[in-house]
Amino acid sequence: MKIGILLFIIGIIIVAYLLNLRFNKKVLKQVGIIFGILMVLYGLIQIVQPNDNTYIKFTQTTIANS
């Protein structure tokens, strides 16, 4: 989850910086913006995705003994 927050923030900074920066090469700017957006999306997925501590653990009481 900490990695997700970090990637989310870095992705937003990259996108905001590249949108305000004036490049002569539009391809480089577009690739950078797409990379930043992908970092934001991956960061959001990492934030939302549950970790091992939030899963329900199966114990002997939840499994029927045969």
N, C-alpha and C positions, 0 to 999 in steps of 0.2 A: 504494500500500500504506500510506503514511503517513496518507493521508486516511481509509482504512478503519479504522486503529487509533484515530484521533482520533474518528471518528463512533461507533465501538463503545464507547469510554470515555464519551463524552458521552451516548449513549443509555442506558447502564447508570445513569449518575448521574441522568438525568431520571426514569427509571422508579423508582429507589430513593427519590428525593426525593418524587415524587408518591404513592408507596405509603405513605409515612410521614406525609405532610401531610394535615391534615383540612380538606377543602373543604366549603363549603355547597352548592356546585354540583357534582353528581356528573358531569354531562355534560362539564364542563371537565376534570375529573380523568381521566375515561375517554379523552377525546381526547388528553390529554397522555401518558397511558400508552401508547396505541396509537402515537402519534408516536414515543415513545422506543423502543418495540419495533421499529418500522420502521427507525429509525436504527441500532439494533443489528444487524438483519438486513442492511441495506445495507452496514454496516461489515464484517460477516463476509464478504459477497460480495466486497468490495473487497480484503480480506486474502487470500482464497483464490484469487481470479482471477489468473492469471499475467500478468506484464507483458511488454513487448517484449524484455527481456533474457533471458527464460527460454524463448522460442520458438526452435525449431530454424530456423536460417537456411538457405535453399536456396542452394547455390553451384554452380559449374560441375561440381564433382565428383559432386554428388548428382543432377544432371539428365543424362539420357542424351543425348549429342549425336547428331543424326540426320545 
